[in-house]
Amino acid sequence: MEVDHVAAVPAPVADASHPSRAPFFRYKDVIEEGDLVITYLSQDLMSSIVIDATKTCNNKYGSFSHKDMIGKKYGSKVISKNGKFMHLLFPTPELWTLVLPHRTQILYQPDISFISSYLDLTPGKKMIESGTGSGSFSHSIARSLAPNGHLYSFEYHENRFKQASAEFKSHGIDHLVTVQHRDVCANGFGLNDEVNAVFLDLPSPWEAVGSAKAAFKQNIVGKLCSFSPCIEQVQRTCLALSEHGFTDIIMFEVLVRNHNLRSEPLPTIQTAIQRHANQIAAKDEHEAKKQELRKLQHQQQQQQQQQQQQQQQPELEPSQSPSGSPPSKRARTTAPESDDMKTEIAAGDESQAPQVAAEATAETDLSLRKLTVEELHFRHVTRTPETCRGHTSYLTFATFMPDLSETNDVKPVE
């Protein structure tokens, strides 16, 4: 793609007299005609609308007339004819990231905030972004650099370049962001000794490292970040950074894990002691029943062994003993246990176990019922989900150090 060399572009001057020049950064209370509004239905269901008195917002919660929204304050609740409602929120870079039209894969706030912190972005600094994409990163960075900083954004795709330019103008941040249609991997950035930081979101970021080095202010320390989804891209980028003299090369991976907060009643000391005592009593009772059952099983095994031994002996005449003399009779001291008696004992064990458990539960419930609402104490606990959002991309950071051999006018990081 043939692109003419572009020199350092001066930042456009903001028209401070225009009341809605920067709606994303200059908060206002009342919604007016032509304002951008974020409609909030739920945490996972939001959208953006531009207020037009002749239009109606239709969603699964009903129909909402734009005319009824004019004059309301941001944060207000509007109700549809079927009784459902939504909230009208002021547009911020965080909310815009969640509702913007996706022209490319975008960066979300966990990555954006980490990048902004590590690049030390503050008002008044100048920065390069390549490529522009859907503009999610651009909106957040423009707020970080405002009011007198500037973001130079580069996009090689012509349609995305035009859409981003129109979007920045309609959102009132075109005085903070300059978008250029340019293939920086082939033609460079066209900037020299101009910026404090560089962000690369490119298929081949290593091809733009040399041009990025020239774009840094040569008498102060600068920071660079490369956003790449594949580890092979990270490896080649690190090699290029090292070859061009960058230092402090390091890579991070940002993973998000949500902590859900909720309240639960905290039992009193008396309730906890009673519950613990009931659990111990139920456990002891259960162990006693198990001992009785094992004893009964042992007796049954002994009786079976005796019966087997008697069956193995040869049958003799009733009137004779093994020695030929009449059999002697012995008085029976214990009565044999019948099958009915065994069944009765087993049934008794099984019927008593639930009764003991029920009594323990009743005691626990009784101790809980004694508590009043005033006596209950609550504690806050957090729970993490079993699954979390996975890998997005790797963030590679590096530091540009000025050449001390060429100049003595070296300044610290601004």
C-alpha positions in Angstrom: 0.0 0.0 0.0 1.5 3.3 -1.1 1.3 6.0 1.5 3.0 9.3 1.4 5.4 10.2 4.2 3.5 12.0 7.0 5.4 14.4 9.3 4.4 15.0 12.9 0.8 16.0 12.9 -0.1 18.9 15.2 -3.0 18.1 17.5 -6.3 19.9 16.6 -7.3 22.7 19.0 -10.3 21.8 21.1 -13.3 24.2 20.9 -13.9 24.8 24.6 -17.0 27.0 23.9 -18.9 24.0 22.5 -20.8 22.5 25.5 -20.7 18.9 24.2 -17.2 19.0 22.7 -16.0 16.0 24.8 -19.1 14.2 26.1 -17.1 11.2 27.2 -14.9 13.3 29.6 -17.2 16.3 30.5 -20.0 15.0 32.6 -23.5 16.5 32.3 -26.6 15.9 34.3 -29.5 16.2 31.8 -30.0 14.3 28.6 -30.5 16.4 25.5 -31.3 15.9 21.8 -28.3 14.3 20.0 -26.6 12.9 23.2 -25.1 9.5 23.3 -26.8 7.3 26.0 -26.0 3.8 27.3 -29.1 1.8 28.0 -28.7 -0.6 30.9 -31.1 -3.5 31.0 -28.9 -5.9 33.0 -25.2 -6.6 33.6 -24.9 -8.6 30.4 -27.4 -6.6 28.3 -26.5 -3.0 27.4 -26.5 -1.0 24.2 -25.9 2.6 23.0 -28.4 5.0 21.4 -28.2 8.6 20.1 -31.2 10.6 21.3 -33.6 11.5 18.5 -37.1 12.8 19.5 -38.6 11.0 16.4 -37.3 7.6 17.3 -38.1 4.7 19.7 -35.8 2.3 21.4 -37.2 -1.3 21.1 -35.9 -4.2 23.1 -37.1 -7.3 24.9 -38.3 -5.1 27.8 -40.6 -3.1 25.6 -40.7 0.2 23.6 -39.1 3.4 25.0 -39.6 6.7 23.3 -36.6 8.9 22.9 -38.8 11.9 23.4 -39.6 10.7 27.0 -35.8 10.5 27.7 -35.1 14.1 26.8 -34.9 16.2 30.0 -34.2 13.3 32.3 -31.0 13.0 34.3 -28.4 10.4 33.5 -29.0 7.4 35.8 -32.7 7.7 35.6 -35.1 4.8 35.2 -37.5 4.8 32.3 -40.5 2.4 32.3 -42.2 0.9 29.2 -45.9 0.4 28.7 -45.7 -3.3 29.9 -44.2 -2.2 33.2 -40.6 -3.2 32.6 -37.7 -0.7 32.8 -34.2 0.2 31.9 -31.6 2.8 33.1 -30.0 5.6 31.1 -26.3 5.9 31.8 -23.7 8.5 30.9 -21.2 7.2 28.3 -17.7 6.4 29.7 -14.8 4.5 28.1 -15.5 1.5 30.3 -19.2 1.3 29.2 -18.4 2.1 25.6 -16.0 -0.9 25.5 -19.0 -3.1 26.4 -21.4 -1.8 23.8 -19.3 -0.6 20.8 -19.6 -2.2 17.4 -16.9 -4.8 17.0 -14.9 -4.3 13.8 -11.9 -6.3 15.2 -11.0 -8.1 18.4 -11.0 -5.5 21.1 -9.1 -4.8 24.4 -11.1 -4.9 27.6 -10.6 -2.9 30.8 -8.4 -5.5 32.6 -5.8 -5.3 29.9 -6.3 -1.5 29.2 -5.9 -0.6 32.9 -2.7 -2.7 33.2 -1.2 -1.2 30.1 -2.0 2.4 31.1 -0.4 1.8 34.5 2.7 0.1 33.2 3.3 2.7 30.4 2.9 5.5 33.1 0.3 7.4 31.0 -0.6 10.7 32.5 -2.2 14.0 31.2 -0.1 15.8 28.7 1.9 12.9 27.3 1.9 11.8 23.7 1.5 8.3 22.5 1.3 6.0 19.4 -1.3 3.3 18.9 -1.3 0.9 16.0 -3.8 -0.4 15.0 -6.9 1.5 15.8 -9.3 -1.4 15.3 -12.7 -0.8 17.0 -11.5 2.1 19.1 -11.9 0.5 22.5 -8.3 1.2 23.6 -8.4 4.7 21.9 -11.2 6.0 24.1 -9.6 5.0 27.4 -6.2 6.3 26.4 -7.6 9.6 25.2 -9.1 10.1 28.7 -5.7 9.3 30.3 -3.9 11.8 28.1 -6.5 14.6 28.3 -6.7 17.6 28.4 -3.4 18.5 26.6 -1.9 15.2 25.6 -2.4 13.5 22.3 -2.8 10.0 20.8 -1.6 9.2 17.3 -3.5 6.2 16.1 -2.7 4.2 12.9 -5.0 1.8 10.9 -4.0 0.1 7.7 -7.6 -1.0 6.8 -9.3 1.8 5.0 -12.9 1.1 6.0 -12.0 0.8 9.7 -9.9 4.0 9.4 -13.0 5.9 8.1 -15.3 4.5 10.7 -13.0 5.2 13.5 -12.4 8.8 12.3 -16.2 9.5 12.2 -16.7 7.8 15.6 -14.0 9.9 17.3 -15.5 13.1 15.8 -19.0 12.3 16.9 -17.8 11.5 20.4 -16.0 14.7 20.7 -12.5 13.3 21.1 -11.0 14.1 17.7 -9.0 16.9 19.3 -7.2 14.3 21.4 -6.9 11.5 18.8 -5.4 11.7 15.3 -6.1 8.7 13.1 -4.0 8.0 10.0 -4.5 5.4 7.2 -1.0 3.9 7.1 0.7 0.5 7.0 3.3 1.1 9.8 5.0 -2.3 9.2 5.9 -1.3 5.7 6.2 2.5 5.9 6.8 3.2 9.6 5.0 5.8 11.7 6.5 8.9 10.1 7.1 10.5 13.5 10.5 11.4 15.0 11.4 12.5 18.5 7.7 13.0 19.3 6.1 10.5 21.8 6.5 9.1 25.3 4.9 5.7 24.8 4.1 3.2 22.0 1.4 0.5 21.9 1.6 -2.1 19.1 -1.4 -4.4 18.3 -0.2 -5.8 15.0 0.2 -9.2 13.3 3.9 -8.5 13.0 4.9 -6.1 15.7 8.6 -6.8 15.3 8.5 -5.1 11.9 7.5 -1.8 13.6 10.0 -1.8 16.4 12.7 0.2 14.5 10.2 2.9 13.5 8.9 3.0 17.1 12.4 3.6 18.4 12.7 6.7 16.1 9.4 8.0 17.2 10.4 8.2 20.9 11.6 11.4 22.4 15.3 10.9 22.2 16.3 12.7 25.4 13.9 10.9 27.9 13.0 7.4 28.9 10.1 5.9 26.9 7.9 2.8 27.3 6.6 0.3 24.7 3.9 -2.4 24.9 3.1 -5.1 22.3 -0.2 -7.0 22.4 0.1 -10.4 20.8 -2.1 -13.5 21.1 0.6 -16.1 20.2 3.8 -16.9 22.0 5.7 -17.1 18.7 4.9 -13.5 18.1 6.2 -12.6 21.5 9.5 -14.4 20.9 10.1 -12.6 17.6 9.1 -9.3 19.1 11.5 -9.8 22.1 14.4 -10.5 19.7 13.7 -7.3 17.7 13.4 -5.3 20.9 16.8 -6.6 22.1 18.4 -5.9 18.7 17.3 -2.3 18.8 18.6 -1.7 22.2 15.4 -1.8 24.3 15.9 -2.9 28.0 13.7 -4.3 30.8 11.9 -6.6 28.4 9.2 -8.5 30.2 5.9 -10.3 29.4 2.7 -10.5 31.3 -0.6 -12.4 30.9 -3.7 -10.8 32.5 -6.3 -13.3 33.7 -9.5 -12.3 35.5 -11.1 -14.1 38.4 -14.3 -12.6 39.8 -15.0 -12.8 43.5 -18.8 -12.8 44.2 -19.7 -11.3 47.5 -22.7 -12.4 49.6 -24.0 -12.3 53.2 -24.8 -15.3 55.3 -26.0 -15.6 58.9 -23.3 -16.2 61.5 -24.5 -18.7 64.2 -24.1 -17.6 67.9 -21.7 -19.4 70.2 -24.6 -21.3 72.0 -26.0 -22.5 68.7 -22.6 -23.7 67.5 -21.9 -25.5 70.8 -25.3 -27.2 70.7 -25.0 -28.2 67.1 -21.5 -29.7 67.8 -22.8 -31.6 70.8 -25.7 -33.0 68.8 -23.3 -34.2 66.1 -21.1 -35.9 68.7 -24.1 -37.6 70.3 -25.5 -38.8 67.0 -22.0 -40.1 66.0 -21.6 -42.0 69.3 -25.1 -43.5 69.0 -24.3 -44.6 65.4 -21.1 -46.3 66.6 -23.0 -48.1 69.4 -25.5 -49.5 66.9 -22.7 -50.6 64.7 -21.1 -52.5 67.6 -24.4 -54.3 68.4 -24.8 -55.2 64.8 -21.3 -56.7 64.6 -21.9 -58.7 67.8 -25.1 -60.1 66.4 -23.4 -61.1 63.2 -20.6 -62.8 65.1 -23.1 -64.9 67.1 -24.9 -65.9 63.9 -21.6 -67.0 62.4 -20.8 -69.2 65.5 -24.2 -70.8 65.3 -23.8 -71.6 61.6 -20.4 -73.2 62.3 -21.9 -75.4 65.0 -24.7 -76.5 62.7 -22.2 -77.4 60.0 -20.1 -79.5 62.5 -23.2 -81.4 63.6 -24.2 -82.2 60.0 -20.7 -83.6 59.3 -20.9 -86.2 62.2 -22.4 -89.7 61.2 -26.0 -90.2 62.2 -26.5 -92.7 65.1 -29.5 -94.6 66.4 -31.4 -92.6 69.0 -31.0 -95.4 71.6 -27.2 -95.7 71.2 -24.3 -93.5 71.9 -20.9 -93.9 70.2 -19.7 -96.2 73.0 -22.8 -98.5 72.8 -24.4 -97.2 76.0 -27.7 -95.3 76.1 -27.2 -91.6 75.4 -27.1 -89.3 78.4 -29.3 -86.3 78.5 -28.1 -82.8 79.4 -30.4 -80.0 80.4 -30.4 -77.1 77.9 -29.3 -73.8 79.6 -30.0 -71.4 76.7 -32.9 -71.4 74.2 -32.0 -71.2 70.5 -32.7 -68.0 68.8 -35.4 -68.4 66.2 -35.4 -66.6 62.8 -38.3 -64.4 64.0 -36.2 -63.2 67.0 -33.3 -62.3 64.8 -35.5 -60.4 62.4 -37.0 -58.6 65.4 -33.6 -57.5 66.7 -32.4 -56.3 63.3 -35.6 -54.4 62.8 -35.2 -52.8 66.2 -31.7 -51.6 65.3 -32.9 -50.1 62.0 -36.0 -48.4 63.6 -34.0 -46.8 66.4 -31.3 -45.2 64.2 -33.7 -42.8 62.4 -35.3 -42.0 65.7 -31.9 -40.9 67.2 -31.1 -38.8 64.1 -34.5 -37.2 64.3 -34.1 -36.3 67.9 -30.7 -34.7 67.3 -32.1 -32.7 64.4 -35.1 -31.6 66.5 -32.7 -30.4 69.2 -30.7 -28.4 66.6 -33.8 -26.9 65.1 -35.1 -26.0 68.6 -31.8 -24.2 69.3 -32.1 -22.3 66.1 -35.7 -21.3 66.7 -34.8 -19.7 69.9 -32.8 -17.1 68.0 -34.5 -13.8 67.0 -33.7 -11.6 64.1 -31.9 -9.2 66.4 -29.7 -12.0 67.8 -28.6 -13.1 64.3 -25.2 -11.8 63.1 -24.2 -11.8 59.4 -20.8 -12.1 57.7 -19.6 -11.3 54.2 -18.1 -14.2 52.3 -16.7 -14.4 48.8 -17.0 -17.2 46.3 -15.0 -17.7 43.1 -16.6 -19.3 40.1 -15.4 -22.7 39.0 -14.5 -21.4 35.5 -12.9 -18.0 34.6 -12.3 -16.1 31.5 -9.3 -17.5 29.7 -6.4 -16.2 27.8 -6.7 -13.1 25.6 -3.2 -12.1 24.7 0.3 -11.6 26.0 1.5 -8.1 27.0 5.2 -7.5 26.2 6.8 -4.4 27.7 10.1 -2.8 27.1 12.0 0.4 28.0 13.6 2.9 25.5 16.8 4.4 26.9 18.2 7.5 25.4 21.7 7.4 24.0 24.0 9.0 26.5 26.9 9.2 24.1 25.2 11.6 21.8 23.7 14.2 24.2 24.2 15.4 27.7 20.7 16.8 27.9 19.0 13.7 29.2 15.8 14.1 31.2 14.1 11.6 33.5 10.7 10.1 32.8 8.1 12.8 32.5 
